[in-house]
């Protein structure tokens, strides 16, 4: 449906929904250290709580597209916001680890559904502006994460109740968005005969090479994202002997903010060279994060985190854009399903392995080996891209 027949405020409301949804996904990151200290659980427990979110988000991503095509965007968005609100209430009343897992599962389902349905609704409103909308959505993802993590850390240090107040603020924003979406007209009214199904992961042989390059890049970068949103705030805070959660939250927020910046400035660059540069840069700064943490210098840790986030944004954004340029129209759902299955698996599984290792040894002990392994994967993705580029040019 053309945007001229829609309420003009619908587009910015949907963008705000993306910011709040992704903010909700990242908000607990600075607080995991407080939970672990007060409830006495190990790093493995932290990563299990995080992995529950990733698994639930994957389920939502696989099924929500067909549901929103069949029943419309608005019911899915309202359901997603309801799940987010209920999850925030569970967080505010949590008394044990099981409550955290339940909250993260609710948020995984809600955020995954919100991202898919919001992206589709934005394209409904402005069907001829897909590239610009995609760029704005990528920026909104990272702005939401950065703002929520930093805001949560500030509120946790200065507010009355660090394990309640940040979630109450997000709940108020989510409730306001629920009312706005309730007042919004449905954006998808045509072709509502879609058969409900789970997107089947499959990659046509004709684009196998492009898929390998993009998938390896996103798997390497998202494995970093999992650790950064679960274990890294505590590792960074201990490195500088910080007594509050603000420092750990600030360095992760700096990384997410830099990723938003790279999405803004790199969104118009050629996709494959951008992805290659992002892969190689991410690999470099993963290695440089090791001496930064060892130094205990807060400025060095912050600088490396920001530069790592910048190249992470280039790697993910470039890889995704490169893949979407080569997917045959008839196979978009299958290929993107395979892409996100690998992305969320890469977010959850290495994070769980890192959490287990950090429980057996210590988070600081496993940090360097983990960074080196992931850096090698990033460099391999970049090398694969350059090799194929050299083969393709003479041909």
Helices and strands as residue ranges (DSSP letters): G 3-5, H 9-27, G 28-31, H 32-39, H 43-71, H 73-92, H 97-125, H 130-158, H 165-183, G 205-207, H 208-228, H 232-239, H 246-266, H 271-295, H 298-324, G 329-331, H 332-360, H 363-394
